[in-house]
Amino acid sequence: MSVYKMKGGNRCMRKIIIDPEIFTQFPDFKRGIIIVKDVENALSNKRIKRPLNKEIEKRAKEDIFAHPFIKAWDEAHLKFGSNPNKFPPSIKSLLKRIKKGGGFPFINSVVALFNYISIKYLIPCGGDDVDRIEGNLHLGFAKGDECFIPLGGEDEEHPQPGEVIYFDDKTLKIMCRRWNWRNGDFSKITEDTKRIVINIDGIGEAPQTFIEEARDELAKLLIEQCKAELTTDLLN
């Protein structure tokens, strides 16, 4: 089991946990993490929009779905029983939107930086508001009794047993279904968010150094553009 202990805030100690079975089934999986202790999350930032739009324009011209990083996530989803065409991994979903000629709304600075790093490095990147989470942040296989309300939704769903989920292990609320398919609403990042746990995931041919490079660039941008206080690590 891979465990990272977090300190500080209004709860003295929580953990980021990755089930050992995840590494058994996906031995080349690695997760870069950024622990943001404070951040200024503006609703608009031209200095972020410019490079994001540049990456969108670049990827729109490429035959990107054959890239080994994209194919590796398709294969991982198939392995735990999820159809990556019906339920695409987050990076594939972003690229599909780009290929259709659309971008995506600028929700806030932090989320825009996630999208920028995802598109630039072709890897999933996301995060959650720590202050909305009561237990440990747990990546593992669903039992089926966990609860999920999708981002922007109201209706409660339950995952399929064996599905890879990222969840609060105290409340059993899901932050993300099907590993990196869809985010939950309860831990979404808003302009009021101050503390965040960010995940930058790699699998297949994505080397550890590449994930660390993406993580470190995102950390640098968060400090420069959002005045973030943060630490970084890697789980593998």
C-alpha positions in Angstrom: 0.0 0.0 0.0 1.3 3.5 -0.9 0.4 6.1 1.7 1.1 9.8 2.1 0.4 11.5 5.4 -0.9 15.0 5.4 -0.5 17.4 8.3 -2.0 20.7 9.2 -5.4 22.4 8.7 -8.4 21.8 10.9 -7.8 18.1 11.0 -4.4 17.0 12.4 -3.7 14.1 10.1 -5.1 12.5 7.0 -3.7 10.2 4.4 -3.6 9.7 0.7 -3.9 6.0 0.2 -3.5 3.8 -2.9 -4.6 0.2 -2.5 -1.8 -2.4 -3.1 -4.1 -4.2 -5.6 -3.9 -1.1 -7.8 -0.2 -1.6 -8.2 -0.6 -5.4 -8.5 -2.9 -4.9 -11.5 -1.2 -1.8 -12.8 2.5 -2.1 -11.8 3.6 0.8 -14.0 1.1 3.3 -12.4 2.6 6.3 -10.7 0.9 9.3 -9.2 2.5 12.7 -8.7 0.9 14.7 -6.0 0.8 18.4 -5.0 -0.5 19.4 -1.6 -1.7 23.0 -1.8 -1.9 24.6 1.7 -3.1 28.0 0.5 -4.1 29.4 -2.9 -5.7 32.5 -4.5 -8.0 31.0 -7.1 -9.2 33.8 -9.5 -12.1 33.3 -11.9 -10.2 34.8 -14.8 -6.5 35.1 -15.7 -5.2 36.1 -19.1 -1.7 34.8 -18.3 -3.2 31.3 -18.0 -5.6 31.6 -20.9 -2.9 32.3 -23.5 -0.8 29.2 -23.0 -3.9 27.1 -22.6 -5.4 28.3 -25.9 -2.0 27.7 -27.5 -2.0 24.1 -26.4 -5.6 23.6 -27.6 -4.7 24.9 -31.0 -1.6 22.6 -31.2 -3.5 19.5 -30.2 -6.4 20.2 -32.6 -4.0 19.7 -35.5 -2.6 16.4 -34.3 -3.7 12.8 -34.8 -3.5 12.4 -31.0 -5.7 9.4 -30.1 -3.0 6.9 -31.3 -0.5 8.3 -28.8 0.8 5.6 -26.4 -0.2 7.6 -23.3 -3.8 7.8 -24.5 -3.9 4.1 -25.5 -2.4 3.1 -22.2 -5.3 4.7 -20.3 -7.8 3.0 -22.7 -6.2 -0.3 -21.9 -6.2 0.4 -18.1 -9.9 1.2 -18.2 -10.7 -2.0 -20.2 -8.8 -4.0 -17.6 -11.1 -3.0 -14.8 -14.2 -3.4 -16.9 -14.9 0.1 -18.1 -15.5 1.0 -21.8 -13.1 3.9 -22.5 -15.2 5.1 -25.5 -18.4 5.3 -23.5 -16.6 6.5 -20.3 -13.4 8.1 -21.6 -10.5 8.9 -19.3 -10.3 12.6 -18.5 -7.4 13.4 -20.9 -9.3 11.6 -23.8 -12.4 13.5 -23.0 -10.5 16.8 -23.1 -9.0 15.9 -26.5 -12.4 14.9 -27.9 -13.7 18.3 -27.1 -10.7 19.9 -28.8 -11.1 17.8 -31.9 -14.8 18.8 -32.1 -13.7 22.4 -32.5 -14.5 23.5 -29.0 -12.5 24.4 -26.0 -13.8 24.5 -22.5 -14.9 27.2 -20.1 -12.4 29.0 -17.9 -13.9 27.8 -14.6 -11.1 29.2 -12.4 -7.4 29.5 -12.5 -6.5 26.3 -10.7 -8.8 24.2 -12.9 -7.5 25.9 -16.1 -3.9 25.0 -15.0 -5.0 21.4 -14.6 -6.3 21.4 -18.2 -3.2 23.1 -19.5 -0.9 20.4 -17.9 -3.2 17.6 -19.0 -3.2 18.8 -22.6 0.5 19.6 -22.8 1.7 16.3 -21.3 -1.2 14.1 -22.4 -1.8 12.8 -18.9 -4.8 13.0 -16.4 -4.6 15.8 -13.9 -7.1 16.8 -11.3 -7.7 17.9 -7.7 -10.1 18.2 -4.8 -10.9 20.6 -2.1 -9.4 19.0 1.0 -11.7 20.9 3.4 -14.8 19.1 1.9 -13.3 15.7 2.6 -13.6 14.1 6.1 -11.6 10.9 5.8 -8.6 9.7 3.9 -8.3 10.2 0.2 -8.4 6.7 -1.1 -7.8 5.2 -4.6 -9.0 1.6 -4.8 -11.6 -0.7 -6.1 -15.3 0.0 -5.4 -17.5 -2.4 -3.4 -20.6 -0.8 -4.8 -22.0 0.9 -1.8 -20.1 4.1 -2.2 -22.0 7.3 -3.2 -21.4 9.5 -6.2 -23.1 12.8 -7.3 -21.5 13.9 -10.6 -20.1 17.4 -11.0 -23.0 19.8 -11.5 -25.5 17.0 -10.8 -28.0 16.2 -8.1 -28.9 12.5 -8.4 -26.9 10.0 -6.4 -25.3 7.0 -8.2 -23.3 4.0 -7.1 -20.2 2.6 -8.8 -20.0 -0.9 -10.2 -18.2 -3.3 -7.9 -14.6 -3.6 -9.0 -14.5 -0.1 -10.6 -11.5 2.0 -9.7 -12.7 5.0 -7.7 -11.1 7.8 -5.7 -13.1 8.4 -2.6 -13.4 9.7 1.0 -13.0 6.6 3.1 -15.0 8.0 6.0 -18.2 9.2 4.2 -17.8 6.9 1.2 -18.4 9.9 -1.1 -16.6 9.5 -4.4 -14.3 12.2 -5.7 -13.8 10.6 -9.1 -15.4 7.5 -10.8 -13.8 5.1 -13.2 -10.3 6.2 -12.0 -10.3 9.5 -14.0 -13.6 9.6 -15.9 -15.9 12.0 -14.0 -15.5 14.2 -10.9 -17.8 14.3 -8.0 -19.6 17.5 -7.1 -18.9 17.6 -3.4 -15.1 18.1 -3.6 -15.1 20.5 -6.6 -12.6 23.4 -6.6 -14.2 26.8 -6.5 -12.9 30.4 -6.1 -13.2 30.0 -2.4 -11.1 26.8 -2.2 -7.9 27.2 -0.2 -6.5 23.7 0.3 -6.2 21.2 -2.5 -4.8 17.7 -3.2 -3.7 17.5 -6.8 -3.1 14.2 -8.7 -0.9 13.9 -11.9 -1.2 10.3 -13.1 1.0 8.2 -15.4 0.6 4.7 -16.7 2.1 2.6 -19.4 5.0 4.3 -21.2 4.9 7.5 -19.2 8.1 7.4 -17.2 8.4 8.6 -13.6 10.6 11.5 -14.6 8.0 12.7 -17.1 5.3 12.7 -14.3 7.6 14.6 -12.0 8.3 17.1 -14.7 4.6 17.7 -15.3 4.0 17.9 -11.5 6.8 20.4 -11.0 5.7 22.6 -13.9 2.2 22.7 -12.4 3.6 23.5 -8.9 5.6 26.3 -10.4 2.6 27.8 -12.2 0.4 27.5 -9.1 3.1 29.5 -7.2 3.5 32.1 -9.9 -0.1 32.6 -10.9 -2.1 31.7 -7.8 0.4 32.5 -5.0 0.1 28.9 -3.8 1.9 27.5 -0.8 2.6 23.8 -1.5 4.6 20.7 -1.3 5.1 17.8 -3.8 5.7 14.1 -3.7 5.3 10.9 -5.8 3.4 7.7 -5.0 4.4 4.5 -6.9 
